[in-house]
Amino acid sequence: MLDMIIEIYSYEFMKNALAVGVFGGGLLAFLGIFVHLRRIVFLGAALPQIVAMGIAAAILLSASPVLGAVGGGIAGILLLSLSGKNSHLPPEGWIGLSFAAGGSVAVVLVALSPAPDGNVLRFFTGDILGTSRVDAKWALYVALSTGILFRLFWSRIVITGFDPIMSKTLGLNVHLWNAVLFLCLGAGLGVVMNTAGGMLAFSMLIGPPAAALILFRSFSAIILTAVLAGAGASFAGLTASFLYDLPGGPTMATAALIPVLLAWPIKLLRTRYHAQG
């Protein structure tokens, strides 16, 4: 078994795909904890549409799709983080508008693009096996940058996200630190969507952290479980796609949701064990 896995990942394209899956998937699984706890899952659904619009705009302008993905994600999320301020429309309304606008504008930009339809379609449906070394490096850089930001400003990001009233009392700029969180989220979605499509990005953002939140109450345990589940799902899904000739992105996305199915019986068994003890 080990020899077979070594052989599978001896190919350059499989190494690159695994790097994006592990770094990008682990990052989104980590950020997904905040998405769940702050009850902004719909924001996680709207963001891929905005990223898709950024990719389409980059292709139309003959620019790098990865720059369009990251730039679109960052710009969109920063705008959304400020949209509810001094506005009669609630934040949910702005998110809904962004979801509709991102998807529809992306289609229009694709239609205007001079690039072949097959090449353009790749960036929306995902082609994880077509991942390049540059894509893998982007995923690594974004993951490392996010890790450094959270390591340096952990308390500020957490307290402003979960207790804005207390944050204002302490003199913290709530909008600034929310923007930092959303910037990381937009960048993470961008690097994954650029190679694997929105299906995998959204599944990684929702599945592994949901399983971790079901199983644990300790924040450190939740983080460790979510990141390991995201990285593990990437490895398992990519390996299965190679062995059984399955589409890479959807197989990895499916693997990212399996931890949720496993978490419920594990939680039930653990509860019964403690009750009997």
Sequence and secondary structure as in RCSB ss.txt:
>XXXX:A:sequence
MLDMIIEIYSYEFMKNALAVGVFGGGLLAFLGIFVHLRRIVFLGAALPQIVAMGIAAAILLSASPVLGAVGGGIA
GILLLSLSGKNSHLPPEGWIGLSFAAGGSVAVVLVALSPAPDGNVLRFFTGDILGTSRVDAKWALYVALSTGILF
RLFWSRIVITGFDPIMSKTLGLNVHLWNAVLFLCLGAGLGVVMNTAGGMLAFSMLIGPPAAALILFRSFSAIILT
AVLAGAGASFAGLTASFLYDLPGGPTMATAALIPVLLAWPIKLLRTRYHAQG
>XXXX:A:secstr
 HHHHHHHTTSHHHHHHHHIIIIIHHHHHHHHHHHHHTT HHHHHHHHHHHHHHHHHHHHTT  HHHHHHHHHHH
HHHHHHHHTTT SS HHHHHHHHHHHHHHHHHHHHHH  S HHHHHHHHH  GGG  HHHHHHHHHHHHHHHHHH
HHHHHHHHHHHH HHHHHHTT  HHHHHHHHHHHHHHHHHHHHHHHHHHHHHHHHHHHHHHHHHH  SHHHHHHH
HHHHHHHHHHHHHHHHHHTT  HHHHHHHHHHHHHHHHHHHHHHHHHHHHH 
